[in-house]
Amino acid sequence: MSREWSRVITEPRINERIRVPEVRLVGPAGEQVGVVRVEDALRLAQEADLDLVEVAPEARPPVAKLMDYGKYKYEMAQKERAARRNQANTQMKEVQFRLKIDDHDFETKRGHVVRFLNGGDKVKVVIMFRGREQSRPELGVKLLERLAESVTEYGTVEARPRIDGRRMNMVLAPLRKKSEAINEVRKRREEARDERRARRQERSERSGQAQAEKAK
């Protein structure tokens, strides 16, 4: 699809392109003017040096609003660019558990889950059943619930435990957004860089003082 054709489809009709007998008019501050003839709505737009923009074409009659359409498009483009800059896709990480797992291994696996959740990613927790373990799904549910309860500070259960063949899956979702996690990591890196720079500056000053003392 060409860019021109996409623009025809996605952009609203404005001013003389609105070809209906009447519209439900909304003022520039959001006030309800009421149903008026489209000619009258266009006259009000011209008198206010604004555009008449069709905002709800499917309504009967269509809803149109008085606004500065050029300014509106600019502000929307700015918001879209800002959203793209801040956008960070949440990934789905996977951590596998054994049904018969000792406390040390459990804590190690839990640490991986916490790290992923802190990073703003979802985690699919998987239990692989072996042999007769398939006949005891309640043990898998118990293990996954134990894990979920131990990470409530970092995430919530998005998908409850369920059987999928020889696997039991549960999905945990982070409590904070991916962008927030990335910003925090960036902030910590900047703080560490500033601290290293301050230490280098301090060492340089001490070295300069030592050399000045020797010169005396």
N, C-alpha and C positions, 0 to 999 in steps of 0.2 A: 504494500500500500504506500502511495507517495505521501510526502510530508504535506503537500497542499490538500490532498483528499482527506487526510487525517485531521487537518485543521478545520475543514468544513464540518466534519462530524463532531468534533469535540468542543469547538468554541460555540458559545451561545449566540443566538440571534440578537442583534442590537439595532436600535433606531429604526430606519426605514425597512430593514430586513424583517421586522416583525409584521407579518401579514395576516393579522386577525382583526375582527371588528372591534373587540374590546379586550381589556386586560384587567386583572386585579392588581392595582398599583400599590407599591410599597415605597415610602419616601426614603430619602438618603440617610435618615437616622433610624430607619427600621419601623417608622410609624405606618399604620395601615390607612391608606387613603380611600380604598374601596374600589368598586368596579367602575371603570371609566372607558370612554371610547379611546381607541388607540391614537386618534388624532389629537385628543386633548392631552393624553399622556406625553406625546411627542412635543406638544407645545410647552408643557410644564418643564420638560427636560431642557428644551432650548432656552427658556427663560432663566433657568437655574444654571445654565452653562454646564449641563451634565448629560450623560447618556442614558437612554432607556434600554435596559438589559433584561432579556427574558430569562428568568432564573428557574422557572418550573413550567416547561412547555407542555407537560402532560396534564396539568390541572385544567379545570373547566370553570371559568376561562383561565388562560395561562396567567401565571404570576410574573410581573415585570417590576424591576426596581430602578429607581433613579440613583445613578452613581457615576463617579469618574472612572470609566472603564479602563483607560490607559493606566491610571494609578493602581487600580485593582489588579490588572494583569502583572504589573511590575512587582507589587507586593507578593503576589502568589508565586511568581518566579523566584523571588528572593527566598521565600519560605521553602520552596522545593529544593533549591540549591543547598540551603542550610541543612535540610533533612537528609540529603544525599551525603553531605560531608560527615554528619553525625551517625549515619546509618552503619550498623555493624551486624552482620548476620549471625544469629545464634546457631551454633553447631550442635549436633547430637553426638555426644561422646558415649562410649560403651565400656562398662566395667563388668567383668565376669566373676562370679562367685561359685564356689563348690558348695554343695549342700552340707558336707561334713568339713567344716572349716574351723580351725582353732582361733583363739582370741587374737593371737599375734597377727595372723593373716587377715583376720576381719578388720583389725585396726589399720593395717596397711592399705587394704582395699578402700576402707572408709576414707582414708586420707586422700586417695585419688579422687573419690567422689566429691569431697569437700573442695579440693583444688579446682575441679571443673566447674562446680557451682559458683565458687568465688569468682571464676573467670567469666561468669555470665552465660555458661553453656548448659544445655539440658544434658541429662545423663540417663541412658538406658541401662538399667541394672539387670543382668542376665544370670540365671542359675541354670547350669547344664546338669540334667539328671542322668545318672548312670545306672544301668541295669534295673534292679528292683526299686531304686529310688523313685522311679516314676509312680509307684503305687502309694507314695507318701507326699502328695502335693501340699498337704497342710504344713509340712515342715518347711517347705520353700516359702510359703506365705508368711510363716512365723519369722523366718530369717529376713525377708524383705521388710517386714513391718519393723523389726528390730533396727534395721539400717535406717529406715525412714524416720523413726523416732530419734535416732542419734544425730540427724543432720537437720532438724527443724530450724536451727538458727541460720541455715544457709539455703534451704530449698523446701519445696512442698511437693507432694505427690500429685503429678498431673494425670497419670494413668495407673490405676490399681493393678496389683499382680494378676497376671493371666497366663494360662498355659498356651504354648505354641509348639506343638510337637513334643520334642524332648527338652524344650526350654521353658522357663518361666520368666516373663519380662515384667518390669515395672519402670515407669518413666518418672524422673524427678525434674522439676523445673526450678531455676534459680529465683531467688527473691529479688534480685536486682537485674537491671537491663545490662546487656552486653556493653553498650556504650559507656555506662557508668563504670563498669569494671575496667575497661580500656583507659578511661580518663584517670582512674585511680592509679593504675600501673604507670601511666605517663607521669603523673604527679610525683610518685615515689622515685622514678628515675631522675626527674629534674632535681628533686631534693638531694638525692645521692650525688648527682653531678655537682650541685652547688657546694655540698659538704666537702667533696674532694678538692674542688677549686679553692675553698677556704683553707683547707689543710696545706695545700701547696703554697698558697700565699703566706701562711704563717711560717712554714719552713724557710721560705725565701727571705722573709724579714729577719728571722733568727740568724740565718746564714750571713745576711748583710751586717747585722749587729756584731756578730762574732768577728767578721773581717775588719770592721771599724775599730773594735777593741784591740785587735792585733796591730793595726796600723798606728795606734797611739804608742 
